[in-house]
Amino acid sequence: MSRLSELNLGGQVAKTLLVRIGLAAFGFAGTIVFARALGPTAFGGYYLLYTVVQVADRPFRGWTSAVEKRYSEVDAPRREILGSVIVFNLTGLLVTTPLVFLLRSRLAAFTGVEGAALLFLLLLGAEAFFHPLDQLVAAKGRIAVANYVDGLRSVLTLGLQLLFVAIGLEVAGMIYGLVGATLASIAINLYIVGRTPSVPGIESLRSITKFARYSIPASIVGQTYSRLDSLLLGLVLTPAVAGEYEVALKLTVPAVFVSNSIQQSMFPKMSNLHSQGKEISADIANSKAFASILAVPLLFGAFALSERIVVTAYGPDYRGAAVLLIGLALYRIVNTQAQIHVRTLEATDSPETVFKTSAVALAVNVPLGYALVLSYGAVGVVAATVVAEMLRYVLLVLATRQVVQDGLVPMEFLRQIAAGAVMFAAILFAKPLVKEWSWLVLLLAIGFGAVVYAVVLIMISRRLRVTARGILADLTEEGLA
């Protein structure tokens, strides 16, 4: 394993980002195909089922967070840690299965998906084993490799889903495709981890459980909070509206490319440094400076072109997603900053703080979201989420300051806002020149905005210029492994 304390964050982030951008374009094309082929109701039903799985797998994800933390520490008993994943997951699935079948009629009614219980269990089992193994690969310091495997999973998923939907399996075909690709990726990750699991000892379990007793509830609350919009829309409105929401959410995914790449790269290094009592402030500052670098232009682009983007990409049936796109783009900006603090607190062995901040945000979001969805529909749900996320961010900043010195808003972020404002003005100036919109014209408009944003930001940010040169040098020296 590479020395985690000396891990090159810039190089790892760049490699991860390249994978994410390529796969996002690939996956985006897939969502367009499936959204048009299935229609808003079936498309929304698939994502409602997936949302329920994402909430139900939180205990597994919470254990994964604890495992990742301990695995990245100095002198960790890694075979026992791997064994704990298998023991915990099998126990959890044995407990979950009878409960799911008892609630199968309600699950089918909520999602509108026939045979929802079996599909739910298939997907839950696959997800429960994939994510810890992928995180253990990253915890070894091989962040780029972990993303290559995740990328392969995405490619296989899309291919299998296209096949199954084409032969008429519809939503079930979407699930079968994802499960099949995930099982193949699990096998690959086991090979890369390169360890035979052993029965975890009492000390190993005690160490993992000490972290997991907070990371599990934090994961449950955090995911319920992050997917509350879809759950409320499914409960109060219809799967079709949930489908519109998912379309808008998918269009904002590029906003988190850099942030997610930074989080995944910074965590094992900071965890390792913290376990040795070493300083981590510089890594936090660098991470926050660039976490929102793609989220900012996406928000300004949404203000300028939201309806054109939604209708051109997904068709007029999803026109209602245009206003949701703006709200979710704003949420992404706050979230990209907040998540850096989440990972910092986890790396410094403070999962209880993450749990408390997420619980407060959820306590605000549930009543506010319910009240606003009744009055304003899907727009109200998104507005409530933005308010709750802003509150959560402030709480996370205050909590992080108890561990390290940290500011509220990085100066680099303000420069990105300035560049985004210039981009917005440039698009508004050029927009009247367009007589007829098409895929080509839309891509040219997005490309024009991206160029303006990049040029302005490079001109006004010396830190970006220095960082970019350093990353290019690192990639040249290290390659893509």
MARSELUM-665661 format. One record per residue (C-alpha): residue in three letters; y, z, x. Coordinates in steps of 0.1 Angstrom, whole numbers, plus 2048, in hexadecimal, padded with zeros to 3 digits. Example, Ala and Ser with C-alpha at 12.3 -4.5 7.8 and 13.67 -1.06 7.14 Angstrom:
// MARSELUM-665661
ALA7D384E87B SER7F5847889 
***
This chain:
// MARSELUM-665661
MET800800800 SER8237F880C ARG839816814 LEU84A81D7F3 SER867830802 GLU870810816 LEU86B7F87F9 ASN8847DC7F9 LEU8937DE7D6 GLY8A87BE7D9 GLY88B7A87E2 GLN8737B77C8 VAL88D7B47AC ALA8947907B6 LYS86F7877B5 THR86A799794 LEU888788785 LEU87C76578E VAL85B76C77C ARG86C77A75E ILE88575D75A GLY86974375D LEU853754744 ALA86F75B72C ALA876736729 PHE851731723 GLY84F74D70A PHE86F7436F8 ALA8607216F1 GLY8417326E2 THR8567486CB ILE8687296BE VAL8467176B7 PHE8377366A5 ALA85673F692 ARG85871C684 ALA83271867E LEU82D73A66E GLY84E73E65B PRO86375E659 THR84A772644 ALA82B76D65A PHE83F76D67A GLY84F78E66F GLY82D79C665 TYR81F796688 TYR83C7A8698 LEU83A7C567F LEU8157CA688 TYR81E7C76AD THR83A7E16A8 VAL8227F9698 VAL80A7F56B6 GLN8277FB6CE VAL82F81B6BC ALA80A8266BA ASP80481F6DF ARG81F8386EA PRO8088546F4 PHE7F683B70B ARG81882F719 GLY82385371E TRP80385A732 THR80A83A746 SER82C84774F ALA81D86775D VAL80285376F GLU81B83C77E LYS83185978A ARG81486B79B TYR80484B7A9 SER8258437BC GLU8288657CC VAL81E86D7F0 ASP7F98757F5 ALA7F086F7D0 PRO7CA8717C6 ARG7CB84D7BA ARG7A68497B0 GLU7A886879A ILE7C985C78B LEU7B883A782 GLY79B84D773 SER7B386275D VAL7C084174D ILE79D838742 VAL79585B734 PHE7B685E722 ASN7B583B712 LEU79183D706 THR79785F6F7 GLY7B78526E6 LEU7A68346D7 LEU7898486CA VAL7A285F6B7 THR7B88426AB THR79C82B69D PRO79283F67E LEU7B7846676 VAL7BF821676 PHE7A381965E LEU7AE835647 LEU7D0825645 ARG7C5801646 SER7D27F9623 ARG7F580762A LEU7F67F464B ALA7ED7D363A ALA8077D961F PHE8227E2639 THR81C7C464F GLY8107AA636 VAL7F37A264E GLU7D079F642 GLY7B77B3656 ALA7D37C6667 ALA7BE7E5670 LEU7A67D2687 LEU7C17BD696 PHE7D57DD69C LEU7B87ED6AF LEU7B07CF6C4 LEU7D47CC6CF LEU7D87F26D5 GLY7B97F36EB ALA7C47D6700 GLU7E87E3704 ALA7DC80670C PHE7C97FA72B PHE7DF7DE737 HIS8007F173C PRO7F380E751 LEU7E17F7769 ASP7FF7E076C GLN8157FE773 LEU7FD80B78E VAL7FF7E979F ALA8257EE79F ALA8228127AA LYS8108067CA GLY8317F47D2 ARG8247D27C7 ILE83E7CD7AB ALA83F7A77AE VAL8197A57AC ALA8197BB78D ASN8317A277D TYR81D784787 VAL7FF793774 ASP81579A756 GLY822777759 LEU7FF769759 ARG7F877D73A SER81576D729 VAL80A74A731 LEU7E6751726 THR7F3761706 LEU8087446FC GLY7EC72B703 LEU7D373F6EF GLN7EB7456D3 LEU7F47216CF LEU7CE7196CE PHE7C67336B4 VAL7E572C69E ALA7DD70769F ILE7BA70D691 GLY7C9720674 LEU7C574567E GLU7EB74B67A VAL7F4770681 ALA7D077968B GLY7D175D6A4 MET7F176B6B3 ILE7DF78D6B8 TYR7BF77D6C5 GLY7D37696DF LEU7E67886EC VAL7C679D6ED GLY7B2783700 ALA7CD77D71A THR7D27A371E LEU7AD7A9725 ALA7AD78E740 SER7CC79E750 ILE7BB7C174F ALA79F7B3764 ILE7B77A477D ASN7CB7C5780 LEU7AB7D9786 TYR7A37C27A4 ILE7C77C57B2 VAL7C77EB7AF GLY7A87EA7C4 ARG79C80D7BD THR77D81A7AC PRO787835792 SER779857797 VAL77787577F PRO799886780 GLY7998AA78E ILE7AA8C777E GLU7C88C6796 SER7CD8A1790 LEU7CC8A576A ARG7E38C376C SER7FD8AF780 ILE7FC891769 THR7FC8A774A LYS81B8BA757 PHE82E899756 ALA81C88A737 ARG8248A8720 TYR84789A720 SER842875727 ILE82B871709 PRO84387F6EF ALA85F86D701 SER84C84C6FF ILE8448526DA VAL86885A6D1 GLY87683F6E8 GLN8618236D9 THR86782F6B6 TYR88C82E6BE SER88B80C6CE ARG8767FC6B2 LEU886810695 ASP89A7F168A SER87A7DD683 LEU8697FA672 LEU88780065B LEU88A7DB653 GLY8657DA64B LEU8677F9635 VAL8887F3623 LEU88B7CD623 THR8717B2629 PRO85C7A3645 ALA872784643 VAL89179964D ALA87C7A9668 GLY874786674 GLU89977E676 TYR89F79E68A GLU8837956A2 VAL8927726A8 ALA8B37826B1 LEU8A279C6C7 LYS88E7816DA LEU8AE76E6E1 THR8BC78D6F3 VAL89E791709 PRO8AF780728 ALA8C879D728 VAL8AE7B5735 PHE89F79F750 VAL8B27AE76D SER8B27D175E ASN88C7D2759 SER8867C377C ILE89C7DE78B GLN88B7FA778 GLN8697EF782 SER8727EC7A6 MET88780B7AA PHE86F824799 PRO8538257B3 LYS86C8277D0 MET8818427C1 SER8638567B6 ASN8558547D9 LEU87685E7E9 HIS87B87B7D0 SER8588887D7 GLN86388B7FC GLY88489B7F3 LYS89987D7FE GLU8B986E7F0 ILE8B98547D4 SER8DE8517CA ALA8E48307DB ASP8C681F7C9 ILE8D382C7A7 ALA8F681F7AE ASN8E97FC7B8 SER8D27FB79A LYS8EE803781 ALA9067EA791 PHE8F07CC788 ALA8DB7D776B SER8F17C6751 ILE8FA7A7764 LEU8E879174B ALA8EE7A672C VAL9147A272F PRO91577C72D LEU8FB77C712 LEU9127916FC PHE93077B701 GLY91A75C6FC ALA90D76B6DB PHE9317716CF ALA93974C6D6 LEU91873A6CC SER9017516B8 GLU8FD73C699 ARG8F971C6AD ILE8DF72C6C3 VAL8CA73A6A7 VAL8CA71C690 THR8C47036AC ALA8A77176BB TYR89672469C GLY8A371067F PRO8B9718660 ASP8A0730651 TYR8AA74966C ARG8D0745668 GLY8D376A65F ALA8C9773682 ALA8EA767690 VAL8FE786689 LEU8E179C694 LEU8E178A6B5 ILE9057976BD GLY8FC7BB6B5 LEU8DC7BA6C9 ALA8ED7AB6E6 LEU9057C86E6 TYR8E87E06E4 ARG8D87CF702 ILE8F77D6718 VAL8F67FB711 ASN8D07FC714 THR8CF7EB736 GLN8E5807744 ALA8D2822731 GLN8B081873E ILE8BA81C762 HIS8C184175A VAL8A0844748 ARG88D838766 THR8A284E77D LEU89986D76A GLU875864768 ALA87485E78E THR88387F794 ASP86989177F SER87F898761 PRO86C888744 GLU8778A472D THR89B89972F VAL892875725 PHE87F883707 LYS89D8996FC THR8B687C6FF SER8A08646EC ALA89987E6D1 VAL8BE8836CB ALA8C485E6C9 LEU8A785A6B1 ALA8B487769C VAL8D5864699 ASN8C6842694 VAL8AE849678 PRO8C685665D LEU8E3840668 GLY8CC821669 TYR8BD829647 ALA8DF82E637 LEU8EE80E647 VAL8D07F863F LEU8D380161A SER8F87F861B TYR8FA7DB633 GLY8D67CF638 ALA8CA7C565B VAL8ED7C6669 GLY8EF7EB661 VAL8CF7F2673 VAL8DC7E1693 ALA8FD7F3690 ALA8EC81568E THR8D780D6AD VAL8F58046C1 VAL9068256B9 ALA8E78396C1 GLU8E28276E2 MET90582E6ED LEU9008536E6 ARG8DF8526F9 TYR8F0841717 VAL90A85C719 LEU8EF878717 LEU8DA866732 VAL8F8864749 LEU900889745 ALA8DB89174C THR8DA87B76B ARG8F888C779 GLN8E48AC77A VAL8CD89B793 VAL8E48847A7 GLN9098797A9 ASP90F85D790 GLY92B84C77D LEU92E842759 VAL93581D75D PRO93180A77E MET94F7F678B GLU9387D878F PHE9307D9769 LEU9567D7762 ARG9587B8778 GLN93B7A9764 ILE94E7AF744 ALA96C79D752 ALA95777F75C GLY94777F739 ALA96977F728 VAL97376173D MET95274F733 PHE95975770E ALA97B748710 ALA96E729721 ILE953723707 LEU96C7286EA PHE98370E6FB ALA9676F56FF LYS9566FB6DD PRO96E6E56C8 LEU9656C76DE VAL9426C76D1 LYS93E6B06B3 GLU9186B46AD TRP9016D06B9 SER8DE6C96C6 TRP8C66D96DE LEU8D56C66FB VAL8F96CF6F1 LEU8EF6F46ED LEU8DF6F670F LEU8FD6E671F ALA9146FF70E ILE8FF71C719 GLY8FD70D73C PHE92370873D GLY92872D734 ALA90F73974D VAL920725769 VAL943732760 TYR93675675F ALA923753780 VAL941742792 VAL95A75C786 LEU94377978E ILE93C76C7B1 MET9617687B7 ILE96B78B7AD SER94C79F7B9 ARG9487A37DE ARG92B7BB7D8 LEU91879F7C5 ARG91D7877E1 VAL9107A07FB THR8F27A97E5 ALA8E97847DF ARG8EA77C804 GLY8D479A80B ILE8BA7917F0 LEU8B876D7FD ALA8B277A820 ASP897791813 LEU8857767FF THR88675F81E GLU87677A833 GLU85D78881A GLY85376B805 LEU8487707E1 ALA82B7887E6 
***
